[in-house]
């Protein structure tokens, strides 16, 4: 089910611009943060969907607020999933 993204057009446009920069070979890094429940995952899922529609390979990792989580776990998860 595709739930529409509401009220995040500015953020979506910014992320789409960064995706286009990366597609042109320009190094880019984006950090998305916010309170739980504000729609970060939904926004990123929409950007991933748009990127995949343009032929991009999208790697996903997840960050959870939990003590004892190893640093860079989200990156390790994304790369491990890709390698599998």
C-alpha positions as CSV (number, residue, x, y, z in Angstrom):
1,X,0.0,0.0,0.0
2,X,1.4,3.4,-1.0
3,X,0.4,6.0,1.6
4,X,0.8,9.5,0.2
5,X,3.5,11.8,1.6
6,X,1.9,14.9,3.0
7,X,3.6,18.1,4.2
8,X,7.1,17.1,3.3
9,X,7.5,18.6,-0.2
10,X,10.5,20.8,0.8
11,X,12.3,17.9,2.4
12,X,11.5,15.6,-0.5
13,X,12.7,18.2,-3.0
14,X,16.0,18.6,-1.1
15,X,16.6,14.9,-1.0
16,X,15.7,14.5,-4.7
17,X,18.3,17.2,-5.5
18,X,20.9,15.3,-3.5
19,X,20.0,12.1,-5.3
20,X,20.4,13.9,-8.6
21,X,23.8,15.2,-7.5
22,X,24.9,11.7,-6.5
23,X,23.6,10.3,-9.9
24,X,25.9,12.9,-11.6
25,X,28.9,11.5,-9.6
26,X,29.0,14.3,-7.0
27,X,29.7,13.0,-3.6
28,X,26.8,13.7,-1.2
29,X,25.9,12.8,2.3
30,X,22.6,13.6,4.0
31,X,21.7,13.2,7.7
32,X,18.0,13.0,8.5
33,X,17.0,13.3,12.1
34,X,13.9,14.1,14.1
35,X,11.6,13.1,16.9
36,X,10.0,9.6,16.7
37,X,6.9,9.4,14.6
38,X,7.4,12.6,12.5
39,X,7.7,10.6,9.2
40,X,11.5,10.1,8.6
41,X,11.1,6.5,7.5
42,X,8.2,7.4,5.2
43,X,10.2,10.2,3.6
44,X,13.2,8.0,3.1
45,X,11.0,5.2,1.6
46,X,9.6,7.7,-0.9
47,X,13.1,8.9,-1.9
48,X,14.2,5.3,-2.2
49,X,11.2,4.5,-4.4
50,X,11.9,7.5,-6.7
51,X,15.6,6.5,-6.9
52,X,14.8,2.9,-7.7
53,X,12.4,4.0,-10.4
54,X,15.3,5.8,-12.0
55,X,17.5,2.7,-11.8
56,X,19.5,3.5,-8.7
57,X,20.6,0.8,-6.3
58,X,19.3,1.7,-2.8
59,X,20.9,0.2,0.3
60,X,19.0,0.4,3.6
61,X,20.1,0.2,7.2
62,X,18.3,1.1,10.4
63,X,19.2,3.1,13.4
64,X,17.5,2.4,16.7
65,X,17.9,4.2,19.9
66,X,19.3,1.5,22.1
67,X,22.3,1.3,24.4
68,X,25.1,-0.9,23.4
69,X,24.4,-0.5,19.6
70,X,27.7,-0.7,17.7
71,X,28.7,2.4,15.8
72,X,27.9,2.4,12.1
73,X,25.5,-0.5,12.5
74,X,23.1,0.9,9.9
75,X,25.9,1.1,7.3
76,X,27.1,-2.4,8.1
77,X,23.5,-3.7,7.8
78,X,23.0,-2.0,4.4
79,X,26.2,-3.4,3.0
80,X,25.7,-6.9,4.4
81,X,22.2,-7.0,2.9
82,X,23.6,-5.9,-0.5
83,X,26.4,-8.5,-0.4
84,X,23.9,-11.3,0.4
